[in-house]
Amino acid sequence: MAKTKTYVCQSCGKTTGDRIKNGYFKCKVCGAIWWDIFDRPSAGVKVKGYECYNCNRKTMQSIAQIADVSVRRCSKCGRTLLELN
């Protein structure tokens, strides 16, 4: 069985983070999601999205749904928004 690389979780501090294919990390234990400082901001799609609260462009893309929270990230400036549904 191939051993996969794990990363230190930015929330709980355990070495239980996995790199997800569309550019973010997710902890297997606590469920936290984070990005590396060197990752290019990307939501995986190049369509107009929601207006970003930082750069005021329509580049905020939905990238994950966790319980009642939508996770959005700007494909230009990299800001992240957690929005209750």
C-alpha positions, 0 to 999 in steps of 0.5 A: 500500500502506498503511503500518502503524505500528510500535513500538520493541521492548521487548527488542531495541530495533528499530522492528519491533513490531506491535500485535496485535488482542487488546491486546499487541505482538509484535516481528517480529524477535526474537518478544518480546511486551509490553504498554503501561503504559496497556493494560487487562489483557485476555486477550480472554475473560471466563471463569474461568481459572487462579489468579493468583499475584499477586491469587489470583483465577481470572483468569489467561488463556492468551493465546499459545503460543510453542514450549514456553511458555504465556503467561498474563495476569491480566485483573484485575491485569495480571501475566504468567506464562510457563509451560513445558509 
